Amino acid sequence: MAGAQAPVQINSKIDQHVFINNEVEFLHEKGSHLSLNEVQLADKQHQFKTSSSYFPDSEPHSSYWYKINIHITESLESHSAVIEFFDQTTNYITAYLPTAQGNYVSSRSGADFNFDKRLYKHKNFEFQLQPLPPGNYTCYFNVRATDGVNIIIVYRKLTFFIHYALTEYLTYGLFYGIILIFSFHNLLMYLAIKRRQYLYYVLYILSVGLYEMSTDGIAFQYIWPNAPHWNHYAYGFALYSLSFFALVFTKELLHVRKKAPALYRLINAVIVLRTIYFLYCLLFNKGLFYYKFVEFIPLSIAFYTGIVIWAKGFKPARFFVLGYTFLYMGFILKAITALGFARIIPGLVSNYSLGFSFVLEMLFLSFSIGDQVRLLRRQKQKAQDTAMRQMQINYELKDSINKELEIKVNERTREVVEKSEEIIQQSQVIEVQNQELLNINQQLEAQASEITRMNVLLESDNIQLKTNIEKVTDARALSTELSFDEFSLKYPDQETCNKFLADIKWAKGFACIKCGNEVYKNGRAPYSRRCSKCNYEESVLYNTIFQNNRIPINKAFYIVYLIYTSKGNISSYQLSEKLQIRQSTCWQYALRIKRVMEDHKKGKKDARQGWSKLILDHAPPAMVKNTAALTSNGLQP
């Protein structure tokens, strides 16, 4: 800068002074390593710049040096004073304040320090100004912030600061008291009426309260004074819940789903997008919480929805629109103040515009809810009046109908009396007929008993006959050659054959061939068994004469039967002709079965066991290699 910064005049008559425009100069530090001596040298080299905005601001994740020049025109040794910073999201502030001896005293504060580390237990950041004799002095401040902040530096006499702080805390007490009263009232209404709009409204205004407490430092002072890390994203969480419950409350209060389906879908989409943005900020980049203008989108959609619903004739929406009008104005005024365009607006109005707007909005939203309740009550009363008139009409109609019915009843009574005499006479005749029917029923019951006894005897005879037939069939199968059709009556399909094999194979119980376990469960193949211990599955054909079988199982059964009944004297050509199977296949099966029969003879096993007992005597797969030996024993194909 070419010119020197003009010092601000300070005397005993000045209670406070807000430093603006060219009264504050800044130096953007690359990193955060400059000492005070280096900064003073940079000041002498005119490296400090004057802020072009009403209040200086800083970029996120940057370190800045700010300086103010003051000229004390009279001794202030009897008047204690402080330098105050306003923005509660400032992480670190190191103040270098001059002393009467020409030195500097440093002190630190900021949102990243526990609250009890502050000079005064106040929501803002205060630094004690030393008693100074008349003269020119320069104050330096090193400011670091994760988010961009507004640098509002204020000089205040200590007596004025106490008065100002008490008034400010009283104002906050009234504001948060109003929020608690509204919340408690609407919570009671929700418990009494059970309408969800009251619950959403309570959550909305509590979100408003949390946001205001997070931004003005009250929450840090009273809720989490020893957890400064919450300051980085508490206001972001409050803004998200504020937008979320505002949109949900809008849908519920204005019946948007029914009255404006397109807006209902738009609100749902905004809720989803706002939730995604919040989660991204929370998990990946908390610095994005700084961009509070994002909330302008949900606010505008809720405001527009209220206007549309009001235009469609829903009267409670008029208070909703009025409340959001004030909130909209508060947001605009706050934005204008943050951008430094509100110089002509009093500081009280610009600083607390959003809080005033929230109070007015809560008031008119309560009116909107009450108006809706009154509308529902009026509709309910109208429905009750209509029901009463209908009940009166029904009562008169009932009297008229009762009179007509009374006349008709008298007429019908006379007719009934006359007919009752006829009925009595007919009943006597019916009684005689009933007695005759009882006698007939007794005879039928006796006959039915006899028929039942005969049926039991016949059923017993049928069971005995069936058993005898099965025995005869089995005996014939063991002694006499059956045709394949006759044999298929006993073993018609693979299901029957597999069941027959399973019953023979595991007649004495299951034992796993791998581990010896005797507990099993059903396998994947029909009638196979899987070991419950080692999960080995054993097929029903495994270790039987039919292992590696490649022809229909009932035909394999019949081959065993024919060879057994013919005592091995049937040729493979005859088997091929009877079963329509290739002669070579029949010859291989004959070799396997004849060998088992030879083993039976050598082992002197009981031949009366029948052909089925040959099944469990498994012949090795390399049967074909022993063909010559079998042939020499007279086993011809």
C-alpha positions in Angstrom: 0.0 0.0 0.0 1.3 3.5 -0.8 -0.3 5.3 2.1 -0.3 4.7 5.9 -3.3 3.3 7.6 -5.3 6.0 9.4 -5.4 5.4 13.2 -8.7 5.2 15.0 -9.2 7.9 17.6 -9.8 6.4 21.1 -10.8 8.4 24.2 -12.8 8.0 27.3 -16.1 9.1 25.6 -16.0 6.2 23.2 -17.8 3.1 24.6 -17.2 1.0 21.5 -15.9 1.1 18.0 -16.3 -1.4 15.2 -13.4 -1.5 12.8 -14.4 -1.6 9.1 -13.1 -1.0 5.6 -9.7 0.6 5.6 -9.4 0.6 9.4 -8.3 -3.0 9.1 -5.4 -4.3 7.0 -4.4 -7.9 6.4 -1.5 -10.0 5.3 -2.3 -13.4 3.8 0.4 -15.8 5.2 1.6 -18.7 3.1 1.6 -21.3 5.8 1.6 -20.4 9.5 5.2 -19.8 10.5 5.7 -16.0 10.6 6.8 -14.5 13.9 5.6 -11.1 15.2 9.0 -9.5 14.3 8.7 -10.8 10.7 5.1 -9.5 10.5 6.3 -6.0 11.8 9.0 -6.0 9.2 6.4 -6.9 6.5 4.3 -4.0 7.8 7.2 -1.6 7.4 7.6 -2.9 3.9 4.0 -2.1 3.2 3.0 -5.7 2.5 -0.3 -5.4 4.4 -3.3 -4.7 2.2 -6.5 -2.9 3.0 -9.8 -4.9 2.9 -12.1 -4.0 0.0 -15.2 -5.3 1.8 -17.1 -3.8 4.7 -15.8 -6.5 7.0 -12.6 -8.4 6.1 -13.0 -12.1 5.5 -10.7 -15.0 5.1 -10.4 -18.0 2.9 -10.9 -21.6 4.3 -7.8 -23.4 5.6 -5.7 -20.2 5.6 -3.7 -18.1 8.0 -4.1 -14.3 8.0 -2.5 -11.5 10.0 -4.7 -8.4 10.7 -3.6 -5.1 12.2 -5.4 -2.1 13.5 -3.9 1.3 14.4 -5.4 3.2 17.3 -4.6 6.7 18.6 -5.2 7.2 22.3 -5.8 10.9 22.8 -6.0 10.8 26.6 -4.8 8.4 29.3 -7.0 5.3 29.6 -5.3 3.8 32.6 -8.5 4.1 34.7 -10.6 2.6 31.9 -10.2 -1.1 31.2 -11.0 -2.1 27.6 -11.2 -5.2 25.5 -10.8 -6.1 21.8 -13.5 -8.5 20.7 -13.9 -10.9 17.8 -17.4 -12.0 16.8 -17.3 -15.0 14.4 -17.7 -18.2 16.5 -16.3 -20.5 13.8 -12.8 -19.0 14.1 -10.4 -21.8 15.1 -7.4 -19.9 16.4 -6.8 -16.2 17.3 -3.5 -15.0 18.7 -3.6 -11.4 19.7 -0.5 -9.3 20.1 -1.5 -6.2 22.1 0.9 -3.3 22.9 2.0 -2.3 26.4 3.0 1.0 27.9 6.6 -0.1 27.8 6.5 -0.5 24.0 6.4 -4.3 24.1 3.7 -6.7 23.1 1.7 -9.2 25.2 0.3 -12.2 23.4 -2.8 -14.2 24.3 -4.7 -16.9 22.5 -8.4 -17.9 22.0 -10.6 -19.6 19.5 -13.2 -22.3 18.8 -10.6 -25.1 19.1 -9.8 -24.3 22.7 -12.0 -25.5 25.7 -14.4 -22.8 26.7 -12.8 -22.4 30.2 -9.6 -21.2 28.5 -11.2 -17.9 27.6 -10.5 -14.6 29.3 -14.1 -14.0 30.0 -16.8 -16.7 30.1 -18.5 -15.1 27.1 -19.6 -16.5 23.7 -17.3 -14.2 21.8 -13.5 -14.0 21.8 -12.2 -11.1 24.1 -8.6 -9.9 24.6 -7.7 -7.5 27.4 -6.2 -4.2 26.2 -3.5 -2.9 28.5 -3.8 0.5 30.1 -1.9 2.8 27.7 -0.8 6.4 27.8 -1.7 8.7 24.9 0.0 7.9 21.6 -0.3 5.7 18.5 -0.4 2.0 18.8 -0.7 -1.0 16.5 -2.4 -4.2 17.4 -1.7 -7.4 15.5 -3.9 -10.6 15.3 -3.0 -13.9 13.7 -6.2 -15.7 12.6 -6.5 -19.3 11.4 -9.8 -20.9 10.4 -10.9 -24.1 8.8 -13.8 -22.4 7.2 -14.0 -18.9 5.8 -14.9 -16.3 8.6 -15.9 -12.7 8.8 -13.3 -10.6 10.7 -15.4 -8.3 12.9 -13.1 -6.5 15.4 -14.6 -4.3 18.0 -13.1 -2.1 20.7 -15.2 -1.9 23.9 -14.8 -0.4 27.3 -15.1 -3.1 29.9 -18.1 -1.3 31.6 -19.9 -1.1 28.3 -18.9 -4.7 27.4 -20.6 -5.9 30.7 -23.7 -4.0 30.0 -23.8 -5.2 26.3 -23.2 -8.8 27.3 -25.9 -8.8 30.0 -28.4 -7.3 27.5 -27.3 -9.8 24.8 -27.7 -12.8 27.1 -31.1 -11.5 28.2 -32.1 -11.4 24.6 -30.8 -14.9 24.0 -32.7 -16.1 27.0 -36.0 -14.7 25.7 -35.3 -16.2 22.2 -34.5 -19.7 23.5 -37.3 -19.4 26.0 -39.7 -18.8 23.2 -38.3 -21.8 21.3 -38.8 -24.0 24.4 -42.3 -22.7 25.0 -43.3 -23.4 21.4 -41.7 -26.8 21.6 -43.4 -27.8 24.8 -46.8 -26.5 23.6 -46.7 -28.3 20.3 -45.4 -31.5 22.0 -48.5 -31.4 24.3 -50.7 -30.9 21.2 -49.0 -33.9 19.6 -49.6 -36.1 22.6 -53.3 -34.9 22.8 -54.2 -34.9 19.1 -51.7 -37.4 17.7 -51.1 -35.4 14.5 -47.6 -35.9 13.2 -47.3 -32.3 12.0 -47.0 -31.2 15.6 -44.1 -33.6 16.2 -42.3 -32.4 13.0 -42.8 -28.8 14.0 -41.3 -29.5 17.4 -38.2 -31.1 15.8 -38.0 -28.2 13.3 -37.9 -25.5 15.9 -35.5 -27.5 18.1 -33.3 -27.6 15.0 -33.6 -23.8 14.7 -32.6 -23.5 18.3 -29.6 -25.8 17.9 -28.4 -23.9 14.8 -28.7 -20.5 16.5 -26.9 -21.8 19.6 -24.1 -23.3 17.4 -23.5 -20.1 15.4 -23.7 -17.6 18.3 -21.5 -19.8 20.7 -24.2 -20.4 23.3 -24.1 -24.1 22.6 -20.3 -24.2 23.1 -20.6 -22.3 26.3 -23.4 -24.4 27.9 -23.7 -27.8 26.1 -20.2 -28.9 25.0 -17.7 -26.5 26.6 -15.0 -29.2 26.8 -15.5 -30.7 23.3 -14.5 -27.9 20.9 -14.3 -30.4 18.0 -18.1 -30.3 17.9 -17.9 -26.7 16.7 -16.6 -27.9 13.3 -19.9 -29.6 12.3 -22.5 -29.0 14.9 -24.0 -26.1 12.9 -23.9 -28.2 9.8 -25.9 -31.0 11.5 -28.3 -28.4 12.8 -28.8 -26.9 9.3 -29.4 -30.3 7.8 -32.0 -31.2 10.5 -33.6 -27.8 10.0 -34.0 -28.3 6.3 -35.1 -31.9 6.6 -37.8 -31.3 9.2 -38.9 -28.1 7.5 -39.6 -30.0 4.3 -41.2 -32.9 6.1 -43.4 -30.5 8.1 -44.3 -28.7 4.9 -45.5 -31.9 3.3 -47.6 -32.9 6.4 -49.1 -29.5 7.2 -50.1 -28.6 3.6 -51.2 -32.1 2.5 -48.8 -31.7 -0.4 -49.1 -35.4 -1.5 -52.8 -34.9 -2.2 -52.9 -31.3 -3.3 -49.7 -31.1 -5.4 -48.2 -34.5 -6.3 -45.4 -32.9 -8.5 -44.2 -30.7 -5.6 -44.4 -33.7 -3.3 -42.0 -35.7 -5.5 -39.8 -32.6 -5.8 -39.6 -32.2 -2.0 -38.7 -35.9 -1.6 -36.0 -35.6 -4.2 -34.5 -32.5 -2.4 -34.6 -34.4 0.9 -32.6 -37.2 -0.6 -30.1 -34.9 -2.2 -29.7 -32.8 0.9 -29.1 -36.0 2.9 -26.4 -37.2 0.5 -24.7 -33.7 0.6 -24.8 -33.8 4.5 -23.3 -37.3 4.6 -20.6 -36.3 2.2 -19.7 -33.2 4.3 -19.8 -35.2 7.5 -17.6 -38.1 6.3 -15.3 -36.5 3.7 -15.2 -32.7 3.8 -16.5 -30.9 6.8 -15.4 -27.6 5.2 -18.4 -27.8 2.9 -20.6 -27.1 5.9 -19.4 -23.5 5.5 -21.5 -23.0 2.4 -24.7 -22.2 4.2 -26.4 -20.8 1.1 -27.3 -24.4 0.2 -30.2 -24.1 2.7 -31.6 -21.4 0.4 -32.8 -24.2 -1.9 -35.0 -26.1 0.6 -36.3 -22.8 2.0 -37.3 -21.6 -1.5 -39.0 -24.9 -2.3 -41.0 -24.8 1.0 -41.9 -21.2 0.4 -43.0 -21.9 -3.2 -45.0 -24.9 -2.1 -46.9 -22.8 0.5 -47.8 -20.2 -2.2 -49.0 -23.0 -4.6 -51.1 -24.7 -2.0 -52.6 -21.3 -0.9 -53.4 -20.5 -4.5 -55.4 -23.7 -4.6 -57.7 -22.5 -1.8 -56.1 -24.1 1.3 -56.6 -21.3 3.8 -54.1 -22.5 6.5 -51.4 -22.0 4.0 -51.7 -18.2 4.2 -50.1 -18.1 7.6 -47.4 -20.6 6.4 -46.6 -18.2 3.5 -46.5 -15.2 5.8 -44.1 -16.9 8.2 -41.8 -18.0 5.4 -41.9 -14.5 4.0 -40.4 -13.2 7.2 -37.8 -16.0 7.2 -37.0 -15.4 3.5 -36.4 -11.7 4.3 -34.2 -12.6 7.3 -32.1 -14.9 5.1 -31.7 -12.2 2.5 -30.8 -9.6 5.1 -28.3 -12.0 6.6 -26.7 -12.6 3.2 -26.5 -8.9 2.5 -24.8 -8.3 5.8 -22.3 -11.2 5.3 -21.4 -9.7 1.9 -20.9 -6.3 3.4 -23.8 -4.5 1.7 -25.8 -3.6 4.8 -23.9 -0.6 6.0 -26.9 1.6 6.4 -28.8 -1.0 8.3 -28.4 -0.8 12.1 -26.1 -3.4 13.6 -28.8 -4.7 15.9 -31.1 -5.4 13.0 -28.4 -6.9 10.7 -26.9 -9.2 13.4 -30.1 -10.5 14.8 -32.3 -10.4 11.7 -32.3 -14.2 11.3 -33.2 -14.8 14.9 -36.1 -12.3 14.6 -37.2 -14.0 11.4 -37.2 -17.4 13.1 -39.4 -16.1 15.9 -41.9 -14.5 13.5 -41.9 -17.7 11.4 -42.5 -19.9 14.4 -45.3 -17.6 15.5 -47.1 -17.7 12.1 -46.5 -21.4 11.6 -48.2 -22.0 14.9 -51.1 -19.8 13.6 -51.1 -22.0 10.4 -51.3 -25.2 12.5 -54.1 -23.7 14.7 -55.9 -22.5 11.6 -55.8 -26.0 10.2 -57.1 -27.4 13.5 -59.9 -24.9 13.5 -60.7 -25.8 9.9 -60.8 -29.5 10.8 -63.0 -28.7 13.8 -65.4 -26.7 11.7 -65.6 -29.5 9.2 -66.1 -32.0 12.0 -68.9 -29.7 13.5 -70.5 -29.5 10.0 -70.4 -33.3 9.7 -71.9 -33.7 13.2 -74.7 -31.2 12.3 -75.4 -33.1 9.1 -75.4 -36.4 11.0 -77.9 -34.9 13.6 -80.2 -33.8 10.8 -80.0 -37.2 9.2 -80.7 -38.8 12.6 -83.8 -36.6 13.0 -85.1 -37.6 9.5 -84.4 -41.2 10.3 -86.3 -41.0 13.6 -89.3 -39.5 11.9 -89.1 -42.1 9.2 -88.8 -44.8 11.8 -92.0 -43.6 13.6 -93.9 -43.7 10.3 -92.6 -47.2 9.5 -93.4 -48.4 13.0 -97.1 -47.4 12.7 -97.4 -49.1 9.3 -95.7 -52.2 10.8 -98.0 -52.2 13.8 -101.1 -52.4 11.5 -99.5 -55.1 9.4 -98.5 -57.1 12.5 -102.1 -57.1 13.8 -103.3 -58.4 10.4 -100.6 -61.0 10.3 -101.3 -62.1 13.9 -104.9 -63.0 13.0 -103.7 -65.0 10.0 -101.1 -66.7 12.1 -103.7 -67.7 14.8 -105.9 -69.2 12.1 -103.0 -71.1 10.5 -101.7 -72.3 13.9 -104.8 -74.4 14.4 -104.3 -76.0 11.0 -100.7 -76.6 12.0 -101.6 -78.3 15.3 -103.8 -80.7 13.4 -101.0 -81.4 10.9 -98.5 -81.9 13.7 -100.6 -84.7 15.2 -100.5 -86.5 11.9 -96.8 -85.9 11.6 -96.2 -87.2 15.1 -97.9 -90.5 14.1 -95.7 -90.7 11.0 -92.6 -89.9 13.0 -93.3 -92.9 15.2 -93.5 -95.1 12.2 -90.2 -93.7 10.9 -88.5 -94.4 14.2 -89.5 -98.0 14.0 -88.2 -98.2 10.4 -84.9 -96.5 11.5 -84.3 -99.1 14.3 -84.7 -101.8 11.7 -82.2 -100.0 9.4 -79.7 -99.6 12.2 -79.8 -103.3 12.9 -79.2 -104.1 9.2 -76.4 -101.5 9.1 -74.7 -103.2 12.0 -74.9 -106.6 10.3 -73.5 -105.0 7.0 -70.6 -103.4 8.9 -69.7 -106.8 10.5 -69.8 -108.4 7.1 -67.6 -105.7 5.7 -65.0 -106.2 8.4 -64.9 -109.9 7.7 -64.6 -109.2 3.9 -61.8 -106.7 4.5 -59.9 -109.3 6.6 -60.4 -111.9 3.9 -59.1 -109.4 1.2 -56.0 -108.7 3.2 -55.3 -112.4 3.7 -56.0 -113.0 0.0 -53.6 -110.2 -1.0 -50.9 -111.5 1.3 -51.3 -115.0 -0.1 -51.1 -113.7 -3.7 -47.8 -111.8 -2.8 -46.5 -114.9 -1.2 -47.5 -117.0 -4.2 -45.9 -114.5 -6.6 -42.6 -114.4 -4.6 -42.6 -118.2 -4.4 -43.2 -118.4 -8.1 -40.5 -115.9 -8.7 -38.1 -118.0 -6.7 -39.1 -121.3 -8.3 -40.6 -120.7 -11.7 -39.5 -118.6 -14.6 -41.7 -115.5 -15.0 -42.0 -113.5 -18.2 -40.5 -109.9 -18.1 -44.1 -108.5 -18.0 -45.0 -110.6 -15.1 -41.7 -109.8 -13.4 -42.3 -106.0 -14.0 -45.5 -106.2 -12.0 -43.3 -106.8 -8.9 -40.5 -104.4 -9.9 -42.1 -102.0 -12.4 -39.6 -99.0 -12.3 -36.3 -97.6 -11.0 -38.0 -96.2 -7.9 -39.3 -99.6 -6.8 -36.0 -101.3 -7.5 -33.9 -98.7 -5.6 -36.2 -99.0 -2.6 -35.9 -102.8 -2.7 -32.1 -102.5 -2.9 -32.0 -100.0 0.0 -34.1 -102.3 2.2 -31.8 -105.3 1.5 -28.5 -103.4 1.7 -29.1 -101.6 5.0 -31.5 -104.2 6.5 -29.1 -104.3 9.6 -28.6 -100.5 9.7 -26.3 -98.0 8.2 -22.6 -97.8 8.8 -20.4 -95.3 6.9 -17.7 -97.1 4.9 -15.3 -94.2 5.5 -15.6 -93.4 9.2 -18.0 -96.1 10.6 -20.5 -93.5 11.7 -24.1 -95.0 12.0 -26.0 -91.7 11.7 -27.0 -90.6 8.2 -29.2 -88.3 6.3 -30.7 -88.5 2.8 -28.3 -87.9 0.0 -28.8 -86.1 -3.3 -29.5 -89.3 -5.3 -32.8 -91.2 -4.6 -32.4 -93.7 -1.7 -28.7 -92.8 -1.2 -27.4 -92.1 2.3 -25.0 -89.3 3.4 -22.9 -89.7 6.5 -23.8 -87.0 9.1 -20.2 -86.9 10.3 -17.9 -86.9 7.2 -20.6 -86.1 4.6 -19.6 -89.1 2.5 -22.6 -90.1 0.3 -23.1 -93.8 -0.5 -25.2 -94.8 -3.5 -27.8 -97.5 -3.2 -26.0 -99.4 -6.1 -22.5 -99.1 -4.5 -21.0 -102.4 -3.4 -23.8 -104.5 -5.0 -23.8 -106.6 -8.1 -25.4 -103.6 -9.9 -22.5 -101.2 -9.3 -21.6 -99.4 -12.5 -24.9 -100.5 -14.0 -25.6 -99.1 -17.5 -29.0 -100.7 -18.4 -32.4 -100.1 -16.8 -32.3 -101.4 -13.3 -35.5 -103.5 -13.6 -33.9 -105.3 -16.6 -30.7 -105.9 -14.6 -33.0 -107.4 -11.9 -34.6 -109.7 -14.5 -31.2 -110.9 -15.8 -30.2 -112.0 -12.2 -33.6 -113.6 -11.8 -33.3 -115.6 -15.2 -29.8 -116.7 -14.6 -30.6 -117.8 -11.0 -33.8 -119.7 -12.0 -32.0 -121.4 -14.9 -29.1 -122.2 -12.7 -26.8 -120.4 -15.2 -27.9 -122.5 -18.2 -29.4 -119.6 -20.1 -27.2 -118.1 -22.9 -26.5 -114.5 -23.5 -28.3 -114.7 -26.8 -31.5 -115.8 -25.1 -31.1 -113.0 -22.6 -30.6 -110.5 -25.5 -33.7 -111.8 -27.2 -35.9 -111.6 -24.1 -34.7 -108.1 -23.0 -33.9 -106.5 -26.3 -30.3 -105.7 -25.1 -27.1 -106.2 -26.9 -25.7 -109.8 -26.6 -22.3 -108.5 -25.4 -23.9 -106.6 -22.5 -25.9 -109.6 -21.5 -22.8 -111.7 -21.7 -20.9 -109.4 -19.3 -23.7 -109.4 -16.8 -24.0 -113.2 -17.1 -20.3 -113.6 -16.3 -20.6 -111.4 -13.2 -23.7 -113.2 -11.9 -22.4 -116.7 -12.6 -19.3 -115.9 -10.7 -21.3 -114.8 -7.7 -23.3 -118.1 -8.0 -20.1 -120.1 -8.1 -19.0 -118.2 -4.9 -22.3 -119.2 -3.3 -21.7 -122.9 -4.1 -18.1 -122.8 -2.8 -19.3 -121.0 0.3 -22.1 -123.5 0.7 -24.6 -120.7 1.2 -28.3 -121.4 1.6 -29.7 -121.7 -1.9 -33.2 -121.1 -0.5 -32.4 -117.4 0.0 -33.5 -116.8 -3.6 -32.1 -114.7 -6.4 -32.3 -111.4 -4.5 -29.5 -112.6 -2.1 -27.1 -112.5 -5.0 -27.3 -108.7 -5.0 -25.1 -108.0 -2.1 -22.3 -110.3 -3.4 -20.4 -107.7 -5.5 -18.3 -108.9 -8.4 -15.1 -106.9 -9.2 -15.3 -104.6 -12.3 -12.4 -106.4 -13.9 -14.7 -109.4 -14.5 -14.0 -109.5 -18.2 -10.3 -110.5 -17.6 -11.5 -113.7 -15.9 -13.5 -114.9 -18.9 -11.2 -117.8 -19.7 -11.4 -119.1 -16.2 -15.1 -119.0 -16.1 -15.3 -120.6 -19.5 -13.2 -123.5 -18.4 -15.7 -124.0 -15.5 -18.5 -124.5 -18.0 -19.9 -120.9 -17.9 -20.6 -120.4 -21.6 -22.1 -117.1 -23.0 
